[in-house]
Amino acid sequence: MNTLGIDFGTSNSACGVLVNGRPHLIEVEPGARTLPTSVFFDANARRMLIGSAANRALIAGTEGRFMRALKSVLGTALMRERRIILGESLDFIDIVARFLARLKGAAEAACHMEFTHALSGRPVHFHSGDGARDAQALTDLREAYARAGFRDVAFLYEPEAAALANGAVDGGLGLIVDIGGGTSDFTLFRGGTVLASHGVRIGGTHFDRALSLDHVMPLLGAGGLLRNAFGAGVLAAPVGLWQDLASWQKIPFLYTAQTLRNVTTMARQAVDPVPFRRLIDVLEMETGHDVAFAVERGKIAANDGVGRIDLEVVERGLSVALNAAGLAATLAMLGEAIGACATETCTLAGVSPDAVKQVVFVGGSSLMAVVVDEMTKRFPGAGQKRSDPFTGVVDGLAIASASAFKT
C-alpha cells in the first residue's frame, strides 16, 4: 500500500514520502514544499482557492470568504455546522477534506502513483484540559481524511515525528519543542526511544490573539465606554466581539448584518465614537483577516528587534509601535505556560530537567524569543538545536510513512 506522510498544520501544511531511506518532501505549490493552510471562496469565480492562491485573493481584495487556522476548529461544534457557501452546503469537515485532497493530488501528480493511506501528524492534545473535545477533534480529522479519498489514516504525535527526524542525541536525553500555530508539543527521547510526550493548546495564533487584544483592538473600540441608553453613567463595551475579531478562525463569522447593527449602535452611544467607526469599516469591508496578518507581521518584526503593526488597511497612517519589550510583556503568561508544559514532560518521564542534554526547536513559532528564553531558563544545561521550523515534523512523518501500516 502507498502511504503519504501529511503534516496538516494550523498555519502551514506539507507532505512527504520516504525515498532511498531519506525523507522526500513533495512540491505542493510551484517552488514550495509547504502550503499555507488557507482557503478562499471566490465569489466571482465561484471556486475554492487553496494555499498561496487563497492568501493572494485576500490581499487583492477579491470578493469572497477567507478562512485560516482550520485545524483550530477541530473538535468544536462548528465542524459539523452546515453552511451555504457559493451555493453549496458544506461543513468544516468538507472544507478540511478538500484541503487534504489538494495535498493528496499534488503528491500523486509528483510521484505518479495513488496514495491510498495517510500517516498524519497530530498534536499531543488538540484541546488540553478537555478530554471529550480532544477525542472529538481526532474523530473529525479522521473523517476529513476519509472524505478526502484516503482508505485509512494512522496518526503520529507531531513532536515524536520531529524526534524521529532529528535522531539520537549522543545517547543523552533530548527534548523536542514543537511550537506550531495552534499547539505547543513536547517529546522527551533518548536515542530512538520516546520517554514521554505532552502538549498544551497554545501556539502562534494565540500569540497573535494576545498581541491583537493588547495593541490593536483598543483602536477598534475594545475597552471603549458607552453611554447608558436608559439613564446617566457609562459602561464598558462587551468584550466578546473583539475577542472573536482577534481570533483567526472566528473572524469570518463576524461579517453579519446583526454584528454590524450592534456596532453601529455602540458607535452612537460611545463616549469616543472614532474607534467604533473604524470597526464598522473593518466589518463592512471585511478586512478582519488583513488586520490579523498585520499583527502577525508586526510580531515577527518585533521578535527581531523593533517592529510596527501597520494598520493602513483600516485607516491611512494608522499603526502601532511594537518593540521586543512590548512583545515580551504581552506574551509572558503564554510563554510561562509553554515552559511549564515542557517541565511537566520531564515529570511524566520521571527525569530532572537538568538531565536534558539538548533542546531541539521545531515549528515556526519556536523561533519566538519568549519560547527560547523559557527553554533556556528551564533547561540551563542543554544545548540548543534549530531544526527547519517548517519541515521538521513532516520529515519524520515521511520517514515513518514507509512502515505505518505494516504489521
Long-range contacts (C-beta under 8 A, 24 or more apart in sequence): 1-116, 1-117, 1-405, 2-113, 2-114, 2-115, 2-116, 2-117, 3-115, 3-116, 3-117, 3-118, 3-119, 3-401, 3-402, 3-404, 3-405, 4-103, 4-104, 4-107, 4-115, 4-117, 4-118, 4-119, 4-401, 5-118, 5-119, 5-121, 5-161, 5-394, 5-396, 5-397, 5-398, 5-399, 5-400, 5-401, 6-100, 6-103, 6-118, 6-119, 6-120, 6-121, 6-394, 6-397, 7-120, 7-121, 7-158, 7-161, 7-393, 7-394, 7-397, 8-37, 8-71, 8-96, 8-99, 8-100, 8-103, 8-120, 8-121, 8-141, 9-37, 9-71, 9-121, 9-180, 9-181, 9-393, 10-37, 10-69, 10-70, 10-71, 10-72, 10-180, 10-181, 10-182, 10-183, 10-203, 10-204, 10-205, 11-36, 11-37, 11-68, 11-69, 11-180, 11-181, 11-204, 11-205, 11-364, 12-36, 12-37, 12-181, 12-364, 12-390, 13-37, 13-99, 13-103, 14-103, 14-390, 14-391, 14-394, 15-103, 15-104, 15-106, 15-107, 15-394, 15-398, 16-394, 16-395, 16-397, 16-398, 16-401, 17-107, 17-111, 17-398, 17-401, 17-402, 18-398, 18-399, 18-401, 18-402, 23-165, 23-394, 23-395, 23-396, 23-398, 23-399, 24-398, 25-391, 25-394, 25-395, 25-398, 26-103, 26-106, 26-107, 26-110, 26-111, 27-106, 27-110, 28-102, 28-103, 28-106, 28-107, 29-106, 33-391, 34-390, 34-391, 35-102, 35-103, 36-68, 37-68, 37-69, 37-70, 37-71, 37-99, 37-181, 38-66, 38-67, 38-68, 39-66, 39-67, 39-68, 39-70, 39-95, 39-98, 39-99, 40-64, 40-65, 40-66, 40-67, 41-65, 41-67, 41-85, 41-86, 43-86, 46-86, 46-87, 47-86, 48-86, 48-95, 48-98, 50-98, 50-99, 50-102, 51-102, 58-289, 58-290, 58-293, 59-290, 65-252, 65-255, 66-252, 66-289, 67-95, 67-249, 67-252, 68-248, 68-249, 68-289, 68-292, 69-181, 69-182, 69-205, 69-248, 69-249, 70-95, 70-96, 70-99, 70-249, 71-96, 71-181, 71-182, 72-181, 72-182, 72-205, 72-248, 72-249, 73-249, 74-126, 74-136, 74-137, 74-138, 74-140, 74-141, 75-126, 75-127, 75-130, 75-133, 75-134, 75-135, 75-136, 75-137, 75-138, 75-140, 76-133, 79-140, 80-140, 92-140, 93-140, 93-143, 93-144, 93-147, 94-147, 96-140, 96-141, 96-144, 97-143, 97-144, 97-145, 97-146, 97-147, 97-148, 98-148, 100-144, 100-145, 100-148, 100-150, 101-148, 101-149, 104-148, 104-149, 104-150, 115-150, 116-150, 116-151, 116-152, 117-150, 117-151, 117-152, 117-153, 117-154, 117-404, 117-405, 118-145, 118-150, 118-152, 118-153, 118-154, 119-153, 119-154, 119-155, 119-156, 119-397, 119-400, 119-401, 119-404, 120-145, 120-153, 120-154, 120-155, 120-156, 120-397, 121-155, 121-156, 121-157, 121-158, 121-161, 121-393, 121-394, 121-397, 122-155, 122-156, 122-157, 122-158, 123-157, 123-158, 123-180, 123-182, 123-183, 123-185, 123-199, 123-201, 124-157, 124-158, 124-159, 124-183, 124-185, 124-186, 124-197, 124-198, 124-199, 125-183, 125-199, 125-200, 125-201, 126-183, 126-201, 127-201, 128-183, 128-199, 128-200, 128-201, 129-201, 152-405, 154-404, 154-405, 156-396, 156-397, 156-400, 156-404, 157-185, 157-187, 157-197, 158-185, 158-393, 159-185, 159-186, 159-187, 159-197, 159-199, 159-362, 159-393, 160-187, 160-189, 160-194, 160-197, 160-396, 161-393, 161-394, 161-395, 161-396, 161-397, 161-400, 162-187, 162-360, 162-362, 162-387, 162-392, 162-393, 162-395, 162-396, 163-187, 163-189, 163-194, 163-360, 163-396, 164-192, 164-396, 164-399, 164-400, 165-387, 165-392, 165-393, 165-395, 165-396, 165-399, 166-360, 166-385, 166-387, 166-392, 166-396, 168-192, 169-357, 169-358, 170-357, 172-357, 172-358, 173-351, 173-355, 173-356, 173-357, 173-358, 174-356, 174-357, 174-358, 174-359, 174-360, 175-342, 175-345, 175-346, 175-356, 175-358, 175-359, 175-360, 175-379, 175-382, 176-360, 176-362, 177-342, 177-359, 177-360, 177-361, 177-362, 177-366, 177-371, 177-375, 178-362, 178-363, 178-366, 178-392, 178-393, 179-203, 179-204, 179-338, 179-361, 179-362, 179-363, 179-364, 179-365, 179-366, 179-368, 179-371, 180-204, 180-363, 180-364, 180-365, 181-205, 181-364, 181-365, 182-206, 184-338, 184-341, 184-365, 186-341, 186-342, 186-345, 187-345, 188-345, 188-346, 188-348, 188-349, 188-351, 188-356, 195-349, 195-351, 196-345, 196-346, 196-348, 196-349, 197-345, 198-341, 198-342, 198-344, 198-345, 198-348, 199-341, 200-337, 200-338, 200-341, 202-334, 202-337, 202-338, 203-363, 203-365, 204-296, 204-364, 204-365, 204-368, 205-247, 205-248, 205-249, 206-334, 207-299, 207-331, 207-334, 207-365, 207-368, 207-370, 208-246, 208-248, 208-292, 208-295, 208-296, 208-299, 209-243, 209-246, 209-247, 209-248, 210-330, 210-331, 210-334, 211-295, 211-298, 211-299, 211-309, 211-322, 211-327, 211-330, 211-331, 212-245, 212-246, 212-291, 212-292, 212-295, 213-242, 213-243, 213-246, 214-330, 215-295, 215-298, 215-309, 215-320, 215-322, 215-326, 215-330, 216-246, 216-291, 216-294, 216-295, 216-309, 216-311, 216-320, 217-242, 217-245, 217-246, 218-275, 219-275, 219-278, 219-311, 219-314, 219-318, 219-320, 220-245, 220-275, 220-276, 220-278, 220-279, 220-282, 220-314, 221-263, 221-266, 221-270, 221-275, 221-276, 221-278, 221-279, 222-275, 224-266, 224-270, 224-271, 224-272, 224-275, 224-276, 225-270, 225-271, 225-272, 226-266, 226-269, 226-270, 226-271, 227-269, 227-270, 227-271, 229-269, 234-271, 237-266, 237-270, 245-282, 245-288, 245-291, 246-292, 248-289, 248-292, 251-288, 251-289, 251-292, 252-288, 254-283, 254-288, 255-283, 255-286, 255-288, 259-283, 260-284, 278-314, 278-315, 278-318, 281-314, 281-315, 282-314, 287-313, 287-314, 298-322, 299-327, 299-368, 302-326, 302-327, 303-327, 303-367, 303-368, 303-369, 324-369, 327-369, 327-370, 328-369, 328-370, 328-373, 331-368, 331-370, 332-370, 334-370, 335-368, 335-370, 335-371, 335-373, 335-374, 336-374, 338-371, 338-374, 339-374, 339-375, 339-377, 339-378, 342-374, 342-375, 342-378, 342-379, 343-378, 353-378, 353-379, 354-379, 354-380, 354-381, 356-381, 356-382, 357-381, 357-382, 357-383, 358-382, 358-383, 358-384, 358-385, 359-383, 359-384, 359-385, 360-384, 360-385, 360-386, 360-387, 360-392, 361-385, 361-386, 361-387, 361-389, 362-387, 362-389, 362-392, 362-393, 363-389, 363-390, 363-392, 363-393, 364-389, 364-390
